[in-house]
């Protein structure tokens, strides 16, 4: 199983995903002097479970779902979270 599948599976245990997009930005960081490995990722998640949930709580839920992947396999993570209504308005 690759990293994207692992991450999606872990997230799906906590979040009913409508849309999941992951971008690996690690290649932009491998030449940095202090690069010590680990993935640099950007994820976009759409779930109606985020409705009425503050941004901080959404992100904490993502971190909880990913558990030990954070700081081990994942070095940096950019997170965008939307409800389906927010997503439709964002795409327009």
C-alpha positions as CSV (number, residue, x, y, z in Angstrom):
1,X,0.0,0.0,0.0
2,X,1.4,3.4,-0.9
3,X,1.4,6.5,1.3
4,X,-1.7,8.1,-0.3
5,X,-3.7,4.9,0.3
6,X,-2.5,4.5,3.8
7,X,-3.4,8.1,4.6
8,X,-6.8,7.9,3.0
9,X,-7.6,4.7,4.9
10,X,-6.6,6.2,8.2
11,X,-8.6,9.4,7.5
12,X,-11.7,7.3,6.5
13,X,-11.8,5.7,9.9
14,X,-12.6,9.1,11.4
15,X,-14.0,11.1,8.6
16,X,-16.7,10.3,6.0
17,X,-14.8,11.6,2.9
18,X,-16.7,13.0,-0.1
19,X,-13.5,14.1,-1.8
20,X,-9.8,13.4,-1.0
21,X,-6.8,14.9,-2.8
22,X,-3.2,14.5,-1.8
23,X,-0.2,16.2,-3.4
24,X,3.4,15.1,-2.6
25,X,5.7,18.1,-2.3
26,X,8.6,16.2,-1.0
27,X,10.7,16.7,-4.1
28,X,10.8,20.4,-3.6
29,X,12.5,19.9,-0.2
30,X,15.1,17.1,-0.7
31,X,17.9,19.6,-1.6
32,X,17.3,21.6,1.6
33,X,20.3,21.5,3.9
34,X,18.3,20.3,6.9
35,X,16.1,17.8,5.0
36,X,16.0,14.6,7.1
37,X,13.5,12.6,5.2
38,X,9.8,12.4,5.7
39,X,7.0,13.4,3.3
40,X,5.9,16.9,2.7
41,X,2.2,16.7,1.8
42,X,-0.7,18.9,0.9
43,X,-4.2,17.4,1.4
44,X,-7.7,18.6,0.6
45,X,-10.6,16.9,2.3
46,X,-14.3,17.4,1.8
47,X,-16.7,16.0,4.3
48,X,-20.1,17.1,5.6
49,X,-18.8,15.9,9.0
50,X,-16.9,19.2,9.1
51,X,-20.2,21.1,9.2
52,X,-20.4,23.5,12.2
53,X,-16.8,22.4,13.2
54,X,-14.3,25.2,13.7
55,X,-11.1,25.0,11.5
56,X,-8.9,24.1,14.5
57,X,-11.2,21.2,15.4
58,X,-11.1,20.0,11.8
59,X,-7.3,20.0,11.7
60,X,-7.1,18.3,15.1
61,X,-9.4,15.6,13.8
62,X,-7.1,15.0,10.8
63,X,-4.0,14.9,13.1
64,X,-5.8,12.4,15.4
65,X,-6.7,10.2,12.4
66,X,-3.1,10.2,11.1
67,X,-1.7,9.4,14.5
68,X,1.9,8.2,14.4
69,X,2.3,9.0,10.7
70,X,2.8,12.6,11.8
71,X,6.4,13.2,12.8
72,X,7.4,9.8,11.5
73,X,6.5,9.2,7.9
74,X,5.0,12.7,7.4
75,X,7.4,15.6,8.1
76,X,5.1,18.5,6.9
77,X,1.4,18.6,6.2
78,X,-0.7,21.3,4.7
79,X,-4.4,20.7,5.3
80,X,-7.5,22.2,3.6
81,X,-10.9,21.1,4.9
82,X,-14.3,21.8,3.4
83,X,-17.9,20.8,3.8
84,X,-19.6,19.9,0.4
85,X,-21.2,23.3,0.4
86,X,-18.0,25.1,1.1
87,X,-16.3,23.0,-1.6
88,X,-18.8,23.9,-4.2
89,X,-18.4,27.6,-3.4
90,X,-14.6,27.2,-3.4
91,X,-14.5,25.6,-6.8
92,X,-16.6,28.4,-8.4
